[in-house]
Amino acid sequence: MHYGIQIKLDDGTDLVTAITPTFILDYLSSVKGRTKSYPVPEGLTLKVMDTTMKDTGTRPQALYAENIIISGNTVTFPDSDLYPLGSDIVVYME
């Protein structure tokens, strides 16, 4: 006998298969000029999310994430003034 649950929307969409699991690896507040490596299992991809937002008048936009370099299992934050104190970055994998 098998047991389990199904979670579906009214339209029949299966939420268990529709949602991609995300694994938070790090929360960094000071990233200027840093390089960090993380263990990333095969099949997962290392990513970053910038939690520092600017107000553009229409909608908030991330400030710094587009300047971060990800190569394999290593994240590099350029040594520039793009990362002031309070530039919080989340490193995760999916």
C-alpha positions, 0 to 999 in steps of 0.5 A: 500500500502506498501513501502520499498527498497531492497538492493541486490548484483548482485548474488541476495544476500539480504544485508538487511538480510545478515548483522548483526546489531552491537551496539557500547556501549563503547570505552575504552582506559584504561582498566587495572583491570576494570570491567564494566556492560552494559544493554544488551537486551534479544537476543543480546550478549555482545562482545569486539573488540581490536583495538590495533594491532601487526604486525606479518609479515604476517597480523595484529593480535589483541593483548588483546581481548582474555584475556578479560572475558565476563560474561552476561552483565559484561566485566572484564579486568584482572589487568595485564601488558597485557593492556598498555596505548593505548590499545583501546577496543570497547565494542559492542553487536550484 
